[in-house]
């Protein structure tokens, strides 16, 4: 059965959206105030949510408006808003916008010929649209807050010389780098749920940054955060941090009060919480839990701060019995992570004959050693954390998920990387693997098969 003309017309209307008219505008106006243009009393705010709007041409005459909420509509073209010189806040979230050139170029709709929002816009919300890029410099020179969450932006751009910008949010996009973050007065930065693997030099230019969220990315190093001297809150949950000494990059941040690293491999380290608190002793909250004064004392003790006092008391009370400390004591290393070896290798694949990409491998020292006393006459027990193996595609510079590797015997960095391979399979991200583990598994399989044959 073919659809009727009426149903086709209705479907077309739903797809294209409605045209804004004066009656809808009158219903959405509120907040009476004085116009800075005429000095008369006018409505300053307009709210038109969930109206299936697409055509905004009727707004051309409402030049006194200062605040506008047009979220949850079907808007693709908002160029007419350049005719509103008093606009201070604009919410265009949850529409169908792909092109944002109106905020980057001169507009014919504007009486002054300037871009949309150039003279007064302070807050711009473009969340949940289909924006892929900002094609040029954003001309909104008084912009304080820019929200671009849930779009398809691949690179931050257009923010040069925005002195007043305080809040930038680009969560749930396609960012793979942090280049383009410019704004020495940015206070709040949200870049969660992207593909960022490196915190680039842009973070050296954010001295006023106070709140930073980078959850669900691929970050393995905190190095450039040491320049964010005003940082108070940091969240990098579910990323690729491995070694406890990554926290050395945060030690100089004297205002840092709350850190969240949940979901990183570093949280699985022995005595992780105590060792993190030891380094960041100004913290009030770590991974969502309050840091108590008792924890700060324990943090000192896992590095042996209490041994001297305990030994003194022991010798005073029971001098005939040798003092033995039965607890693990970490040998503190306050150096920042160090690269000990690097090399370039080709990826391997068992299911493809194509030439695999070349990768740069790096072996990093990011952990610490520990010791534990035994009874009289017994040797001291010692141990050390393993190495962090990092890799990146030589052509694209994209980072791979790091591998934590504890060798059975002491080996140098060159020998360490000789045991590493990168497995590249179609449709999957390349993986860093340890050769000897696979060789051992194959040998075990072969020996089991031989045993079965001999029994047969």
RADA-V47984 format. One record per backbone hydrogen bond with DSSP energy under -0.5 kcal/mol. CO is the residue of the C=O (numbers start at 1). NH is the residue of the N-H. If there is no record, write none. Layout:
BEGIN
[[CO;NH] [CO;NH]]
END
This chain:
BEGIN
[[4;8] [5;9] [6;10] [7;11] [8;12] [9;13] [10;14] [11;15] [12;16] [13;17] [18;20] [18;54] [18;55] [21;25] [22;26] [23;27] [24;28] [25;28] [25;29] [26;29] [28;47] [30;45] [31;44] [33;42] [35;39] [40;35] [42;33] [44;66] [44;67] [45;30] [46;69] [52;18] [53;74] [54;56] [54;76] [55;20] [56;59] [57;60] [58;61] [59;62] [61;63] [62;65] [63;86] [66;88] [66;89] [67;46] [68;70] [68;91] [69;48] [71;50] [72;52] [75;96] [76;78] [78;81] [79;82] [80;83] [81;84] [83;85] [84;87] [88;122] [88;123] [89;68] [90;92] [90;125] [91;70] [93;72] [94;73] [97;130] [98;100] [98;132] [100;103] [101;104] [101;105] [102;116] [103;139] [107;110] [110;113] [114;107] [115;118] [117;121] [118;141] [122;144] [122;145] [123;90] [124;126] [124;147] [125;92] [127;94] [128;95] [131;152] [132;154] [133;135] [134;136] [139;141] [140;143] [141;164] [144;166] [144;167] [145;124] [146;148] [146;169] [147;126] [149;128] [150;129] [153;174] [154;176] [158;138] [159;162] [161;163] [162;165] [166;187] [166;188] [167;146] [168;190] [169;148] [171;150] [172;151] [175;195] [176;197] [178;181] [179;156] [180;182] [183;186] [184;208] [187;210] [187;211] [188;168] [189;213] [190;170] [192;172] [193;173] [196;218] [197;220] [198;200] [200;203] [201;204] [202;205] [203;206] [206;209] [210;232] [210;233] [211;189] [212;235] [213;191] [215;193] [216;194] [219;240] [222;225] [223;226] [224;227] [225;228] [227;229] [228;231] [232;257] [232;258] [233;212] [234;260] [235;214] [237;216] [241;265] [241;266] [243;246] [244;247] [245;248] [246;249] [247;250] [248;251] [250;253] [252;254] [253;256] [257;284] [257;285] [258;234] [259;287] [260;236] [261;264] [262;238] [264;267] [265;268] [266;269] [269;272] [271;275] [272;276] [273;277] [274;278] [275;279] [276;280] [279;281] [280;283] [284;291] [285;259] [286;289] [289;286] [290;292] [292;296] [293;297] [294;298] [295;299] [296;300] [297;301] [298;302] [300;303] [300;305] [301;304] [302;330] [304;307] [304;308] [306;310] [307;311] [308;312] [309;313] [310;314] [311;315] [312;316] [313;317] [314;318] [318;321] [324;326] [325;373] [329;371] [330;332] [331;369] [338;365] [341;363] [343;361] [345;359] [348;424] [357;347] [358;394] [359;345] [359;361] [360;392] [361;343] [362;364] [362;390] [363;340] [363;341] [364;366] [364;388] [365;338] [366;245] [368;385] [369;331] [370;383] [371;329] [372;381] [375;378] [381;372] [383;370] [387;389] [387;405] [388;364] [388;390] [389;403] [390;362] [391;400] [392;360] [393;397] [398;393] [403;389] [403;405] [405;387] [405;407] [412;416] [413;417] [414;418] [415;419] [416;419] [417;420] [419;435] [421;423] [421;433] [422;348] [422;424] [423;425] [423;431] [425;428] [431;423] [431;433] [433;421] [433;435] [434;438] [435;439] [436;440] [437;441] [438;442] [439;443] [440;444] [441;445] [442;446] [443;447] [444;448] [445;449] [446;450] [447;451] [448;452] [449;453] [450;454] [451;455] [452;456]]
END
